Every structure is written in structure tokens, then in C-alpha cells.
């Protein structure tokens, strides 16, 4: 990867991380989790409502991310590249990206809700 590409990926990762730490992201996500978490329990068996709530969560995450990415001019390819880059795989980045990953991975989502 050329240095210029690396700089661009680093900028995208840092920009997204900044957004994910900010109130425009955290307030709607925390509100959603607080409102819906009481439905979840630690049981092994998943209820149908979990899937419905996960779908709502996925839609919220997509809406928030799409709005932000459009606002700062990051396209989907740049976002995907940033999410799969070594920078996004650091421990700190993984913690910040967890709510995003939860939109795609039900296991992560359920753990977050419980």
C-alpha cells in the first residue's frame, strides 16, 4: 500500500473513530440500548423479539453512519477499507467499533444488550 493510501485510510479510521466517540453517535445508541435492553436475558435460547430489535438496531446504525459518511465525503469503499485495515484491528479500535460490529453480528449485539 502506498504511503498516500495509508494516510487516507488512517484519516478515515481516525475520522470514524472520532464520530463513534462523539454525542451524535453515542447518544442515540445509548438511548436505544437503555430502552431495549430490559427485553434481553442471559438465557441460551433467543426470542423472536431479539431478532426484531436487532433489525431496528441495524437500521439505526446504518442511518447514523450513512449520514456521517455522506457529511464528510467518505464513500462505502473507503469505509470498508478502513474497517479492514490494520489500524481498525488494534485493541482500542476494536472497542470503539464494537457497536458497529454489533449491527452485523447478533452474538456481539446480544452480549451488548445483556
C-alpha positions in Angstrom: 0.0 0.0 0.0 1.4 3.4 -1.0 2.1 5.9 1.8 -0.7 8.2 0.3 -3.2 5.4 0.5 -2.1 4.6 4.1 -2.6 8.2 5.1 -6.1 8.2 3.6 -7.0 5.0 5.4 -5.6 6.4 8.6 -7.6 9.6 8.2 -10.8 7.6 7.5 -10.2 5.4 10.6 -9.5 8.4 12.8 -12.4 10.3 11.5 -14.9 7.4 12.0 -13.4 6.8 15.5 -13.9 10.4 16.4 -17.5 10.2 15.2 -18.1 7.0 17.2 -16.8 8.7 20.4 -19.0 11.7 19.9 -22.5 12.6 21.0 -24.1 12.3 17.5 -23.4 8.6 17.7 -23.3 7.7 21.4 -26.5 9.4 22.5 -28.8 7.6 20.0 -27.0 4.3 20.5 -27.1 4.6 24.4 -30.8 5.6 24.3 -31.6 2.6 22.1 -29.7 0.2 24.4 -31.3 1.6 27.5 -34.8 1.4 26.1 -34.5 -2.1 24.7 -32.0 -3.9 27.0 -34.7 -5.0 29.6 -36.1 -7.4 27.0 -32.9 -9.4 26.9 -31.8 -12.0 29.4 -28.8 -14.4 29.7 -30.7 -17.5 28.6 -29.2 -19.6 25.8 -32.4 -19.6 23.8 -33.1 -16.5 21.8 -36.5 -15.0 21.5 -38.0 -13.7 18.2 -38.2 -10.2 19.7 -34.4 -10.2 19.9 -34.2 -10.5 16.1 -36.7 -7.7 15.6 -34.8 -5.4 18.0 -31.5 -6.3 16.3 -33.0 -5.3 12.9 -34.1 -1.9 14.5 -30.6 -1.5 15.8 -29.0 -2.3 12.4 -31.2 0.3 10.8 -30.3 2.9 13.4 -26.5 2.2 12.9 -26.8 2.4 9.2 -28.7 5.6 9.3 -26.2 7.3 11.7 -23.2 6.0 9.8 -24.6 6.9 6.3 -25.4 10.4 7.4 -21.9 10.9 8.9 -20.1 9.4 5.9 -22.1 11.5 3.4 -21.5 14.6 5.5 -17.7 14.3 5.4 -17.4 12.7 2.0 -16.3 9.1 2.7 -17.7 6.5 0.3 -18.6 2.9 1.2 -15.4 1.5 -0.4 -13.2 3.8 1.8 -15.3 2.9 4.9 -14.9 -0.9 4.1 -11.2 -0.5 3.5 -10.8 1.5 6.8 -12.7 -1.2 8.8 -10.5 -4.0 7.5 -7.2 -2.1 7.8 -4.6 -3.0 10.4 -5.4 0.3 12.2 -9.0 -0.8 12.8 -7.8 -4.1 14.3 -6.0 -2.6 17.2 -7.5 -3.2 20.7 -8.6 0.4 21.1 -10.2 0.5 17.7 -12.0 -2.8 18.3 -13.6 -1.4 21.4 -14.7 1.7 19.6 -16.0 -0.3 16.6 -17.9 -2.8 18.8 -21.3 -1.1 18.4 -20.9 -1.0 14.6 -19.9 -4.7 14.6 -23.0 -5.5 16.7 -25.2 -4.4 13.8 -23.8 -7.2 11.7 -23.1 -9.8 14.4 -26.1 -10.9 16.5 -23.8 -12.6 19.1 -22.0 -9.3 19.8 -25.3 -7.4 19.8 -26.9 -9.8 22.3 -23.9 -9.6 24.6 -24.0 -5.8 24.4 -27.8 -5.8 25.3 -27.5 -8.3 28.1 
